[in-house]
Amino acid sequence: MAQRSATDSRRRPALRSARLKNVAPSMLAAVLGISVSGGRTWTGAALTDRPWQRSPYDPRWIQGQIDVATPAPAVWHSVASVRGWPSIFSDIESFSVKSESSDGAHWVIRFESRMVGHGRFDYFVTLDTAKTSVRIVVDAPGVRAAAFASVAPIDDRHARVTYAVFVDRHGVLGLFLSESDLRERQERLLELNLVDLGRAFGAARVQSW
């Protein structure tokens, strides 16, 4: 019985990681309402001067987008170079790569977010084969969190980056988290990442909602 319990305890993290990594990109895209062209489809909320919009269909999601003065293939090359993320995103406090698939499409990285705090967590990264989008699922106690970003050409010299973040309280530990604080951190993190993308690739225009 003791041996079985030890085996089960070793399996639980692996099973949870497997569930996290199996979030289907098609389901994410459907929830986000992101079109292939990178256009806005969340039209249910009133326009504001914010660089992001909370989904009228699921308030756990927020989305923002920015037009940059860099061709889409060059933007994607930087996005797909996961090891280079600390040079783009200023929120990353510490960063390490735990694993990388042979084709470079699947990564497990560990980093600490300045905005989120509370230590280092594992992030499961999947780059799509069409070289247009990336999804990130976070393995952290008390929350379920994910991000989805797509890169689409506007013309030969400009690209549009659409970026969305999901966060929700989860499990017993989630009961001790403040909902309002979680949402505020989510919004500030998305705004900061949009600023970082503009700095890295030359902001042509930040979309207001």
C-alpha positions in Angstrom: 0.0 0.0 0.0 2.8 2.4 0.9 4.6 1.6 -2.4 1.4 2.3 -4.3 0.9 5.6 -2.5 4.4 6.7 -3.4 3.9 5.8 -7.0 0.6 7.7 -7.1 2.3 10.8 -5.6 4.9 10.7 -8.3 2.3 10.4 -11.1 0.1 13.3 -10.0 2.5 16.1 -11.1 3.0 14.4 -14.4 -0.7 13.9 -14.9 -1.4 17.5 -14.1 1.3 18.7 -16.5 -0.2 16.4 -19.2 -3.6 18.0 -18.7 -2.2 21.4 -18.9 -0.2 20.8 -22.1 -3.2 19.2 -23.8 -5.2 22.5 -24.0 -6.2 22.5 -27.7 -5.1 25.6 -29.7 -8.4 25.5 -31.6 -10.4 25.7 -28.4 -8.2 28.6 -27.2 -8.7 30.4 -30.5 -12.5 29.9 -30.3 -12.7 31.2 -26.7 -10.5 34.2 -27.6 -12.4 35.1 -30.8 -9.1 35.7 -32.6 -9.4 35.6 -36.4 -6.7 34.4 -38.7 -6.0 37.9 -39.9 -5.4 39.1 -36.4 -8.5 41.4 -36.5 -10.6 42.2 -33.5 -13.7 40.1 -33.0 -14.6 41.0 -29.3 -17.2 43.5 -30.2 -19.5 43.0 -27.2 -17.9 45.6 -24.9 -17.8 49.4 -25.1 -14.8 51.0 -26.6 -12.4 52.6 -24.1 -8.9 54.2 -24.3 -7.3 51.0 -22.7 -4.9 48.9 -24.8 -6.9 45.8 -23.9 -10.4 44.5 -23.7 -11.9 42.0 -21.3 -13.9 39.3 -23.1 -17.7 39.9 -23.0 -18.1 36.1 -23.3 -15.7 35.0 -20.6 -14.3 37.7 -18.3 -11.4 35.5 -17.3 -9.8 36.4 -20.7 -8.4 39.8 -21.7 -7.0 40.6 -25.1 -4.8 43.4 -26.5 -3.1 44.0 -29.7 -0.3 46.2 -31.1 0.8 47.0 -34.7 4.5 47.0 -35.0 6.9 48.4 -37.7 8.6 45.0 -38.2 7.7 42.4 -40.9 5.7 39.4 -39.5 8.4 36.8 -40.2 11.0 38.7 -38.2 8.6 39.2 -35.3 7.7 35.5 -35.4 11.4 34.5 -35.4 11.9 36.4 -32.2 8.8 35.0 -30.6 9.8 31.5 -31.6 13.3 32.0 -30.1 12.1 31.1 -26.6 15.5 31.4 -25.0 15.5 35.1 -26.0 12.3 36.0 -24.2 14.1 37.7 -21.3 15.5 40.2 -23.7 12.0 41.1 -24.9 9.8 40.9 -21.8 10.9 43.0 -18.9 8.5 41.2 -16.5 10.8 38.1 -16.5 12.9 38.2 -13.3 14.7 34.8 -13.7 14.6 32.3 -16.5 15.7 28.8 -17.3 14.8 26.1 -19.9 13.8 22.7 -18.5 13.2 20.9 -21.8 12.8 21.5 -25.5 11.4 19.1 -28.1 13.6 18.0 -31.0 11.6 20.1 -33.5 11.6 23.2 -31.2 7.8 23.3 -31.0 7.4 22.3 -27.4 9.2 23.8 -24.4 9.0 23.7 -20.7 10.5 26.8 -19.2 10.7 28.1 -15.6 10.7 31.7 -14.8 9.7 34.2 -12.1 7.4 37.0 -13.0 8.0 40.4 -11.4 4.3 41.3 -11.8 2.9 38.0 -10.5 5.5 37.3 -7.8 5.3 34.3 -5.5 8.3 32.5 -7.0 9.3 30.5 -10.1 6.8 28.4 -12.0 6.8 26.0 -14.9 5.4 27.3 -18.3 4.4 24.9 -21.1 5.0 26.6 -24.4 3.7 25.3 -27.8 4.6 27.0 -31.1 2.2 26.2 -33.9 3.5 24.6 -37.1 2.1 27.5 -39.2 4.5 29.8 -37.5 1.8 32.3 -36.6 0.9 31.6 -32.9 2.1 30.5 -29.6 0.2 29.2 -26.5 1.5 29.2 -23.0 0.0 27.3 -20.0 1.2 27.9 -16.5 1.5 25.3 -13.8 1.1 27.3 -10.5 -0.7 26.5 -7.3 -4.1 28.2 -6.8 -4.6 29.4 -10.3 -5.2 28.3 -13.9 -3.5 30.6 -16.3 -2.7 30.6 -20.0 -1.7 33.0 -22.7 -2.2 33.0 -26.5 -0.4 35.2 -29.0 -0.6 35.4 -32.8 1.4 37.3 -35.3 -0.2 38.4 -38.6 1.2 40.5 -41.5 -0.4 43.9 -42.2 1.9 44.5 -45.1 5.5 43.7 -46.1 6.8 46.0 -43.4 4.3 45.8 -40.5 2.8 43.1 -38.4 0.0 42.9 -35.9 0.5 41.0 -32.6 -2.6 39.9 -30.8 -2.0 38.8 -27.2 -4.5 37.4 -24.7 -4.2 36.2 -21.1 -6.5 33.9 -19.2 -6.5 33.6 -15.4 -8.8 32.0 -12.9 -8.6 30.9 -9.3 -8.4 27.1 -8.9 -8.5 24.6 -6.1 -8.3 25.1 -2.3 -5.4 27.5 -2.6 -7.4 29.6 -5.0 -9.9 30.4 -2.3 -7.3 32.5 -0.5 -6.5 34.6 -3.6 -8.2 38.0 -4.1 -10.2 38.0 -7.3 -9.7 41.8 -7.8 -6.0 41.6 -7.2 -5.7 38.7 -9.7 -7.6 40.7 -12.3 -5.5 43.8 -11.7 -2.2 41.9 -12.1 -3.5 40.3 -15.3 -4.3 43.7 -16.8 -1.0 45.2 -15.7 0.9 42.3 -17.1 -0.8 42.4 -20.5 -0.2 46.2 -20.7 3.5 45.8 -19.8 3.9 43.0 -22.4 2.4 45.2 -25.1 4.8 48.0 -24.2 7.7 45.6 -24.4 6.6 44.3 -27.8 6.4 47.9 -29.0 9.8 48.6 -27.7 11.3 45.5 -29.3 9.7 45.8 -32.7 8.8 49.5 -33.1 5.2 50.3 -32.1 3.3 51.6 -35.1 0.0 51.7 -33.2 -1.4 50.3 -30.0 -5.1 49.4 -30.5 -7.5 51.1 -28.0 -10.7 49.5 -27.0 
